Every structure is written in C-alpha cells, then in structure tokens.
Amino acid sequence: MTAHDRHDEHDQHDEYPREDGAGHVSTGTKEAGETADAAAIPELVIISGMSGAGRSTAAKCLEDLGWFVVDNLPPALIPTMVELGARSQGNVARIAVVVDVRGRQFFDALRESLAALDAQQVTRRIVFLESSDEALVRRFESVRRPHPLQGDGRITDGIAAERDLLRELRGDADLVIDTSSLNVHELRAKMDAQFAGDEEPELRATVMSFGFKYGLPVDADLVVDMRFLPNPHWVPELRPFTGLNEEVSAYVFNQPGAKEFLDRYTELLQLIAAGYRREGKRYVTIAVGCTGGKHRSVATSEKLAARLASEGVETVVVHRDMGRE
C-alpha cells in the first residue's frame, strides 16, 4: 500500500481532465494476440509533482476511497502493475501510483511506460501537485529536512532543479492542483471532488469497549463513560457473564436513562459523522468505557455498533478488556 512522503500537505487546482478511454492490456496469461477483458483492466492514476506539495496526502485520499496505492514504484513497472491488476478478476479495479524524483533517471522509463499504456488504450490520468517556492521552502523548513535534490546547496536550489525535471510531466498532466494556499483538508476535498464521484465518502468506525481501571485507549477519538448506570458486577447471578450475554444486556438497558442515552448518542454521532466526512476524516474510534470493561461497556458497544451499521457506517467492534479479571 502506501509509504507516504513526510513533506506533503495542502492544495488547489487547474483542471482539464482527459477523456477516459476503455481498452485492453495483455495479461501475459493468454495466447498471443489475446487481450484481457476491458472490464477487468484497472483504472490508473499517476500522482506526481513537487516534493512538499501534497503527494502523500493525495495518495492517502485515494487509498481511503478504495484505490490500491503504490508509493515510489519504478515507472518501468507501471505496465506490469496494470497487468497484475487485470488478472485480479476485478479485485484491483483502481490503481494509483506515486512517482517522484526520488527515482532519479525515472523520466525516460516513465515516458516509455506511458506510451505503452496509451498503445494498449489503458484509462489513465496524471495528477500533478504544484506549489509556490515560498510555500515549499516554508514546509521544508518546518520539518527541518533537506530537499531531495538540493545536495550541498540551498532548499531553493533543490526546488529549482526539481521544477526543471518535472516541467514536461506537468505539461502532460490531466489535473494540476496548486496547494500553495491550501491546507490538508482542502486538498482532500479537491481530491474527493475529482475521484469520489457522486457517492458520499465512506466512514469506517471502530467501537471499542474498555475498562477505565486499565486506562483509556490511546487511539480513541471519542470516549463514552457508561459508569452512570448500575454495575451488573454487583448482581451475583450476572457477575460471571459479560455484556455479550442477553441477560446482562437486558439488565443494562432496562436501567433508567440507558435507552434514552443510546438514542441520543446515536443522533449525536450522525451529526459528528457528517462533519468528519466534510473534513475528509474516514476513520473514527469510539471508546465505550465502564469500570472493568466487562459488562456495561460491552453491552453498549454492541448496541451502538448495530445502530451505526444500520445507518450505513462500516463498523467493527473490539472488546479490549472483556477477558481480563
């Protein structure tokens, strides 16, 4: 998948999308002269541009939209990657490849690969991330890293060298995004506008039960405290069980305020989820806690996850502390 460039952030755009072409690419598994089914040929996006202009943010956005993303793939291997995708029986329908000057000598190979893809009528687009010299210098200085092409010179020397190397590729780009004045959320919004289509960006949620006595989950985005409800631990016949048990769950949600809390918190999460989508956030971890992470938090996590799933949110349930004593 992706290993992202640490310098990338931010965006804007001039756009002139190329008309997509449907075509064929040899898979290497068929007899001479045969080609892969056009429906199986992956769509290809090549992400390039200035170091520090936002390549990794753009790549991460496509990854969150379901694209198979490869960072810094040697350009000579791009046709091979497309062929492998064509053999996947539709499992790899969209491929994004990040190419940049880290590969050095890659431009001749890139031109050859693009020519091969065009000859095979592969649907492909080039996205070029651009930014002003001032913005790039500011970003490199903020992370205290050298430009990959500056050598013994200054950051501006590296930027100038990279612009010269990328000039031809920029001219061939189907979409140019200027990130000079954009933040990471604005860049993601522009990528969503170009590649998400009419579908609303998907949100994935992890609902995690936990025990406060074992500490808060470090990756929690939202924390819910269920200790306002009576603890089934003090009911002898319920103590040995967990919140997965029907009797324990019924006990928890028969308490005053329990069902009302679930209803209202679900409504609140709908509001939050809409905001997360607007801001380009695709993953959220909701931590639901009680004293030991065995009864109230487990029962509530199960109910909450079911509610989210019914609202179209892809949901995973994790019970962190349920097996502890």
The 8 nearest C-alpha neighbors of each residue, nearest first, counted from 0:
[[1, 68, 69, 67, 2, 70, 62, 66],
 [2, 0, 70, 69, 68, 3, 59, 58],
 [1, 3, 70, 4, 0, 69, 55, 71],
 [4, 2, 55, 1, 5, 70, 56, 58],
 [3, 5, 55, 6, 7, 2, 54, 51],
 [6, 4, 7, 3, 55, 51, 142, 8],
 [7, 5, 51, 4, 8, 139, 50, 138],
 [6, 53, 8, 51, 52, 55, 54, 5],
 [7, 9, 53, 183, 52, 56, 51, 182],
 [8, 10, 182, 183, 181, 178, 186, 53],
 [178, 11, 9, 181, 186, 177, 176, 179],
 [12, 10, 177, 176, 178, 181, 186, 189],
 [176, 13, 11, 177, 175, 14, 10, 174],
 [14, 12, 175, 176, 174, 15, 11, 177],
 [15, 13, 174, 175, 12, 16, 173, 176],
 [14, 16, 173, 174, 17, 13, 175, 172],
 [17, 15, 173, 174, 14, 18, 124, 19],
 [16, 18, 173, 19, 15, 124, 174, 123],
 [19, 17, 16, 20, 122, 124, 15, 173],
 [18, 20, 122, 17, 21, 123, 124, 16],
 [21, 19, 122, 22, 120, 18, 121, 123],
 [20, 22, 122, 120, 121, 37, 19, 23],
 [23, 21, 120, 121, 37, 20, 119, 24],
 [22, 24, 37, 119, 35, 34, 120, 121],
 [23, 25, 119, 35, 34, 26, 82, 40],
 [24, 26, 34, 27, 35, 82, 23, 33],
 [27, 25, 82, 28, 35, 24, 86, 85],
 [26, 28, 25, 29, 82, 30, 31, 34],
 [27, 29, 26, 30, 25, 86, 35, 33],
 [30, 28, 27, 33, 31, 26, 34, 25],
 [29, 31, 33, 32, 28, 27, 34, 25],
 [32, 30, 33, 29, 34, 27, 25, 28],
 [31, 33, 30, 34, 29, 25, 35, 27],
 [34, 32, 31, 30, 29, 35, 25, 26],
 [35, 33, 25, 24, 23, 36, 32, 26],
 [36, 34, 25, 24, 23, 26, 37, 85],
 [35, 37, 38, 39, 34, 23, 40, 85],
 [38, 36, 23, 39, 40, 22, 35, 21],
 [37, 39, 36, 40, 89, 41, 35, 21],
 [40, 38, 85, 37, 36, 89, 41, 88],
 [39, 41, 85, 37, 38, 42, 23, 84],
 [42, 40, 92, 93, 84, 85, 43, 39],
 [41, 43, 93, 122, 123, 94, 92, 40],
 [44, 42, 123, 94, 95, 93, 41, 122],
 [43, 45, 95, 124, 123, 125, 96, 94],
 [44, 46, 125, 96, 95, 97, 126, 124],
 [47, 45, 97, 126, 96, 125, 127, 98],
 [48, 46, 127, 98, 99, 97, 126, 128],
 [49, 47, 128, 127, 129, 50, 99, 54],
 [48, 50, 52, 129, 51, 128, 161, 130],
 [51, 49, 52, 48, 6, 7, 146, 54],
 [50, 52, 7, 6, 53, 135, 49, 8],
 [53, 51, 7, 49, 130, 50, 128, 129],
 [7, 52, 54, 8, 56, 9, 55, 51],
 [55, 53, 57, 56, 7, 58, 52, 128],
 [54, 56, 3, 58, 4, 57, 7, 53],
 [57, 55, 59, 53, 58, 54, 8, 60],
 [58, 56, 60, 54, 55, 59, 53, 61],
 [59, 57, 55, 61, 60, 56, 54, 62],
 [60, 58, 62, 56, 61, 57, 55, 63],
 [59, 61, 57, 63, 58, 62, 187, 56],
 [62, 60, 64, 58, 63, 66, 59, 57],
 [61, 63, 66, 59, 65, 64, 60, 68],
 [64, 62, 60, 61, 65, 59, 281, 66],
 [65, 63, 61, 62, 66, 60, 195, 200],
 [64, 66, 62, 63, 61, 67, 93, 60],
 [67, 65, 62, 93, 61, 94, 64, 68],
 [66, 68, 94, 95, 93, 62, 0, 65],
 [69, 67, 95, 0, 1, 96, 66, 94],
 [70, 68, 96, 0, 1, 72, 97, 95],
 [69, 71, 97, 1, 72, 2, 96, 68],
 [72, 70, 98, 97, 73, 69, 99, 96],
 [71, 73, 70, 74, 69, 98, 96, 97],
 [74, 72, 75, 76, 71, 102, 105, 77],
 [75, 73, 109, 76, 77, 108, 72, 105],
 [74, 76, 108, 73, 77, 112, 109, 78],
 [77, 75, 79, 74, 78, 73, 80, 72],
 [76, 78, 80, 74, 79, 75, 81, 112],
 [79, 77, 81, 80, 76, 82, 112, 116],
 [78, 80, 82, 76, 77, 81, 83, 75],
 [79, 81, 77, 83, 78, 82, 84, 76],
 [82, 80, 84, 78, 79, 83, 85, 77],
 [81, 83, 79, 85, 26, 84, 80, 78],
 [84, 82, 80, 86, 85, 81, 79, 87],
 [83, 85, 81, 87, 91, 86, 82, 41],
 [86, 84, 40, 82, 39, 83, 87, 41],
 [85, 87, 83, 84, 88, 26, 82, 39],
 [86, 88, 84, 90, 89, 85, 91, 83],
 [89, 87, 86, 90, 39, 85, 91, 84],
 [88, 90, 92, 91, 87, 39, 85, 84],
 [89, 91, 87, 88, 92, 84, 86, 85],
 [92, 90, 84, 89, 93, 87, 41, 67],
 [91, 93, 41, 89, 90, 42, 94, 84],
 [94, 92, 42, 41, 66, 91, 43, 67],
 [93, 95, 67, 43, 66, 68, 42, 44],
 [96, 94, 44, 68, 45, 43, 67, 69],
 [95, 97, 45, 69, 68, 70, 46, 44],
 [98, 96, 70, 46, 71, 47, 45, 69],
 [99, 97, 71, 47, 46, 96, 72, 70],
 [100, 98, 101, 47, 102, 71, 97, 48],
 [99, 101, 103, 102, 98, 161, 105, 147],
 [102, 100, 103, 99, 147, 71, 98, 148],
 [101, 103, 100, 105, 104, 99, 73, 71],
 [104, 102, 100, 105, 101, 106, 99, 164],
 [105, 103, 106, 102, 107, 108, 100, 101],
 [104, 106, 108, 103, 102, 107, 109, 74],
 [107, 105, 109, 108, 104, 110, 103, 74],
 [106, 108, 110, 109, 105, 111, 104, 112],
 [109, 107, 111, 105, 75, 106, 110, 74],
 [110, 108, 106, 74, 112, 111, 107, 105],
 [109, 111, 113, 107, 112, 108, 114, 106],
 [110, 112, 108, 114, 109, 113, 115, 107],
 [111, 113, 109, 115, 114, 110, 75, 108],
 [114, 112, 116, 110, 115, 111, 109, 117],
 [113, 115, 117, 111, 112, 116, 118, 110],
 [116, 114, 112, 118, 113, 117, 111, 119],
 [115, 117, 113, 119, 121, 118, 114, 120],
 [118, 116, 120, 114, 119, 115, 121, 113],
 [117, 119, 115, 120, 116, 114, 121, 113],
 [118, 120, 116, 117, 24, 23, 121, 22],
 [121, 119, 22, 117, 118, 23, 116, 20],
 [122, 120, 22, 116, 119, 117, 123, 23],
 [123, 121, 20, 42, 19, 21, 43, 120],
 [122, 124, 43, 44, 121, 42, 125, 19],
 [125, 123, 44, 173, 45, 43, 126, 17],
 [124, 126, 45, 172, 173, 44, 46, 127],
 [127, 125, 174, 46, 172, 175, 45, 173],
 [126, 128, 48, 175, 47, 172, 46, 169],
 [129, 127, 48, 176, 52, 175, 49, 177],
 [130, 128, 177, 52, 49, 176, 48, 178],
 [131, 129, 179, 178, 177, 52, 134, 135],
 [132, 130, 134, 133, 179, 135, 129, 177],
 [131, 133, 135, 134, 136, 130, 158, 155],
 [134, 132, 136, 131, 135, 137, 130, 179],
 [133, 135, 137, 131, 132, 136, 179, 138],
 [136, 134, 138, 132, 137, 133, 51, 139],
 [137, 135, 139, 133, 138, 134, 140, 132],
 [136, 138, 134, 140, 135, 139, 141, 133],
 [139, 137, 141, 135, 140, 136, 134, 142],
 [140, 138, 136, 141, 142, 137, 144, 143],
 [139, 141, 143, 137, 138, 142, 136, 144],
 [140, 142, 138, 139, 143, 137, 144, 136],
 [141, 143, 139, 140, 144, 138, 6, 5],
 [144, 142, 140, 141, 139, 145, 138, 146],
 [143, 145, 142, 139, 146, 140, 141, 6],
 [146, 144, 147, 154, 139, 143, 149, 140],
 [145, 147, 149, 148, 154, 157, 144, 139],
 [148, 146, 149, 145, 157, 101, 150, 100],
 [149, 147, 157, 146, 150, 160, 161, 158],
 [157, 148, 150, 152, 146, 156, 154, 153],
 [151, 149, 152, 148, 157, 147, 153, 146],
 [150, 152, 149, 153, 148, 156, 154, 157],
 [153, 151, 149, 150, 156, 154, 157, 155],
 [152, 154, 156, 155, 149, 157, 151, 150],
 [153, 155, 157, 156, 146, 149, 158, 145],
 [154, 156, 158, 153, 157, 159, 136, 132],
 [157, 155, 153, 159, 154, 158, 149, 152],
 [149, 156, 158, 148, 160, 154, 155, 159],
 [159, 157, 155, 161, 160, 156, 162, 154],
 [158, 160, 162, 156, 161, 157, 155, 163],
 [161, 159, 157, 163, 158, 162, 156, 164],
 [160, 162, 164, 158, 163, 159, 165, 157],
 [163, 161, 165, 159, 164, 160, 166, 158],
 [162, 164, 160, 161, 166, 165, 159, 167],
 [165, 163, 161, 162, 166, 160, 167, 100],
 [164, 166, 162, 168, 163, 167, 169, 161],
 [167, 165, 169, 163, 168, 164, 162, 170],
 [166, 168, 170, 169, 165, 171, 164, 163],
 [169, 167, 171, 165, 170, 166, 172, 127],
 [170, 168, 172, 166, 171, 167, 165, 127],
 [169, 171, 167, 168, 172, 166, 173, 165],
 [172, 170, 168, 169, 167, 173, 125, 166],
 [173, 171, 125, 169, 174, 170, 126, 127],
 [174, 172, 16, 125, 15, 17, 124, 126],
 [173, 175, 14, 126, 172, 15, 16, 127],
 [176, 174, 127, 13, 12, 14, 126, 128],
 [12, 177, 175, 11, 128, 129, 10, 13],
 [176, 178, 11, 129, 10, 12, 130, 179],
 [10, 177, 179, 9, 11, 181, 130, 180],
 [180, 178, 130, 131, 134, 177, 181, 10],
 [179, 181, 178, 10, 182, 9, 11, 177],
 [182, 180, 10, 9, 178, 185, 179, 11],
 [181, 183, 9, 185, 184, 186, 10, 8],
 [182, 184, 9, 186, 8, 185, 187, 181],
 [185, 183, 187, 186, 182, 278, 188, 279],
 [186, 184, 188, 182, 187, 183, 181, 189],
 [187, 185, 10, 183, 189, 9, 188, 184],
 [186, 188, 190, 184, 189, 185, 60, 191],
 [189, 187, 185, 191, 186, 190, 192, 184],
 [190, 188, 192, 186, 191, 187, 185, 193],
 [189, 191, 187, 193, 192, 188, 194, 186],
 [192, 190, 195, 188, 194, 189, 193, 187],
 [191, 193, 189, 190, 194, 195, 188, 196],
 [194, 192, 190, 191, 195, 189, 196, 188],
 [193, 195, 191, 196, 192, 190, 61, 64],
 [196, 194, 191, 192, 198, 193, 197, 64],
 [197, 195, 198, 194, 192, 193, 191, 199],
 [196, 198, 195, 199, 192, 200, 194, 191],
 [199, 197, 196, 195, 200, 201, 194, 191],
 [198, 200, 201, 197, 195, 276, 196, 202],
 [201, 199, 198, 276, 202, 195, 64, 281],
 [200, 202, 199, 281, 203, 312, 64, 276],
 [203, 201, 281, 312, 282, 204, 200, 313],
 [202, 204, 313, 282, 314, 312, 281, 283],
 [205, 203, 314, 283, 284, 282, 313, 206],
 [204, 206, 284, 315, 314, 316, 285, 207],
 [205, 207, 285, 316, 284, 286, 300, 315],
 [208, 206, 317, 286, 318, 316, 287, 285],
 [207, 209, 287, 318, 296, 297, 288, 286],
 [210, 208, 292, 288, 320, 319, 287, 207],
 [292, 209, 211, 291, 290, 289, 212, 288],
 [210, 212, 214, 290, 213, 289, 288, 215],
 [211, 213, 210, 214, 290, 291, 292, 215],
 [214, 212, 211, 210, 215, 291, 209, 320],
 [215, 213, 211, 212, 216, 210, 209, 217],
 [214, 216, 217, 211, 213, 209, 210, 219],
 [217, 215, 218, 219, 214, 286, 209, 207],
 [216, 218, 219, 215, 214, 220, 286, 284],
 [219, 217, 216, 220, 284, 215, 286, 285],
 [218, 220, 284, 221, 216, 217, 286, 285],
 [219, 221, 284, 285, 283, 218, 222, 286],
 [222, 220, 285, 219, 286, 284, 223, 283],
 [221, 223, 286, 287, 285, 219, 224, 220],
 [222, 224, 287, 288, 286, 225, 221, 285],
 [223, 225, 288, 226, 289, 287, 222, 227],
 [224, 226, 289, 227, 288, 228, 296, 295],
 [227, 225, 289, 228, 224, 290, 229, 230],
 [226, 228, 225, 229, 224, 289, 230, 257],
 [227, 229, 226, 225, 230, 254, 251, 257],
 [230, 228, 231, 227, 226, 254, 251, 233],
 [229, 231, 232, 233, 228, 295, 226, 294],
 [232, 230, 234, 233, 237, 238, 229, 294],
 [231, 233, 238, 230, 234, 237, 235, 294],
 [234, 232, 231, 235, 230, 238, 237, 229],
 [233, 235, 231, 237, 232, 236, 238, 230],
 [236, 234, 238, 237, 233, 232, 239, 231],
 [235, 237, 234, 238, 239, 240, 233, 231],
 [238, 236, 234, 235, 240, 239, 231, 247],
 [237, 239, 232, 235, 240, 236, 234, 231],
 [240, 238, 237, 241, 236, 235, 232, 234],
 [241, 239, 238, 237, 244, 242, 247, 294],
 [242, 240, 294, 243, 293, 244, 247, 239],
 [241, 243, 294, 298, 297, 244, 247, 248],
 [244, 242, 241, 298, 245, 297, 248, 247],
 [243, 245, 242, 247, 246, 241, 248, 240],
 [244, 246, 248, 247, 249, 243, 242, 250],
 [247, 245, 249, 248, 244, 250, 237, 242],
 [246, 248, 250, 244, 249, 242, 245, 251],
 [249, 247, 245, 251, 298, 250, 246, 242],
 [248, 250, 246, 252, 247, 251, 253, 245],
 [249, 251, 247, 253, 248, 252, 246, 254],
 [252, 250, 248, 249, 253, 254, 247, 295],
 [253, 251, 257, 254, 249, 250, 258, 248],
 [252, 254, 250, 251, 249, 255, 257, 258],
 [253, 255, 252, 257, 251, 256, 250, 228],
 [256, 254, 257, 253, 258, 252, 228, 259],
 [255, 257, 259, 258, 260, 254, 228, 252],
 [258, 256, 252, 260, 259, 254, 255, 261],
 [259, 257, 261, 260, 256, 252, 262, 253],
 [260, 258, 256, 262, 261, 257, 263, 255],
 [259, 261, 257, 263, 258, 262, 264, 256],
 [262, 260, 258, 264, 259, 263, 265, 257],
 [263, 261, 259, 265, 260, 264, 258, 266],
 [262, 264, 266, 260, 265, 261, 259, 267],
 [263, 265, 267, 261, 266, 262, 260, 268],
 [266, 264, 268, 262, 263, 267, 261, 269],
 [267, 265, 263, 269, 264, 268, 262, 270],
 [266, 268, 264, 270, 265, 269, 263, 271],
 [269, 267, 271, 265, 270, 266, 272, 264],
 [270, 268, 272, 266, 267, 271, 273, 265],
 [269, 271, 267, 268, 273, 272, 274, 266],
 [270, 272, 268, 274, 273, 269, 275, 267],
 [273, 271, 275, 269, 274, 270, 268, 276],
 [274, 272, 276, 270, 271, 275, 269, 277],
 [273, 275, 277, 271, 272, 276, 278, 270],
 [274, 276, 280, 272, 278, 277, 273, 279],
 [277, 275, 279, 273, 274, 278, 280, 272],
 [276, 278, 274, 275, 279, 273, 280, 188],
 [277, 279, 275, 276, 280, 184, 274, 188],
 [280, 278, 276, 277, 187, 275, 281, 184],
 [281, 279, 275, 276, 278, 282, 202, 277],
 [280, 282, 202, 203, 279, 201, 276, 63],
 [283, 281, 203, 204, 202, 280, 284, 205],
 [282, 284, 204, 220, 205, 285, 203, 281],
 [285, 283, 205, 219, 220, 204, 206, 286],
 [284, 286, 206, 221, 219, 222, 220, 207],
 [285, 287, 222, 207, 219, 208, 206, 221],
 [288, 286, 223, 208, 296, 222, 207, 224],
 [289, 287, 209, 296, 224, 210, 208, 225],
 [290, 288, 226, 210, 225, 296, 292, 291],
 [289, 291, 210, 211, 292, 212, 226, 288],
 [290, 292, 210, 293, 289, 212, 211, 209],
 [210, 291, 293, 209, 320, 289, 321, 296],
 [292, 294, 321, 241, 291, 297, 242, 296],
 [293, 295, 242, 241, 297, 296, 298, 292],
 [296, 294, 298, 297, 289, 299, 242, 251],
 [295, 297, 288, 299, 208, 289, 287, 298],
 [296, 298, 242, 300, 208, 294, 299, 295],
 [297, 299, 242, 248, 295, 301, 300, 296],
 [298, 300, 296, 302, 301, 297, 303, 295],
 [301, 299, 303, 297, 302, 298, 296, 304],
 [300, 302, 304, 298, 299, 303, 305, 297],
 [303, 301, 299, 305, 300, 304, 306, 298],
 [302, 304, 306, 300, 305, 301, 299, 307],
 [303, 305, 307, 301, 306, 302, 300, 308],
 [304, 306, 308, 302, 303, 307, 309, 301],
 [305, 307, 303, 309, 304, 308, 302, 310],
 [308, 306, 310, 304, 309, 312, 305, 303],
 [307, 309, 312, 305, 311, 310, 306, 314],
 [308, 310, 306, 307, 311, 305, 312, 304],
 [311, 309, 307, 308, 312, 306, 269, 305],
 [310, 312, 308, 309, 313, 307, 202, 201],
 [313, 311, 308, 307, 310, 314, 202, 203],
 [314, 312, 203, 308, 204, 311, 202, 315],
 [315, 313, 204, 205, 312, 203, 308, 304],
 [314, 316, 205, 206, 204, 317, 313, 304],
 [315, 317, 206, 205, 207, 314, 304, 318],
 [318, 316, 207, 319, 206, 208, 315, 205],
 [319, 317, 208, 207, 321, 320, 209, 297],
 [320, 318, 209, 317, 208, 321, 207, 292],
 [319, 321, 292, 209, 323, 322, 318, 210],
 [320, 322, 293, 292, 318, 323, 319, 241],
 [323, 321, 320, 324, 293, 319, 318, 292],
 [324, 322, 320, 321, 293, 291, 292, 319],
 [323, 322, 291, 321, 320, 293, 292, 239]]
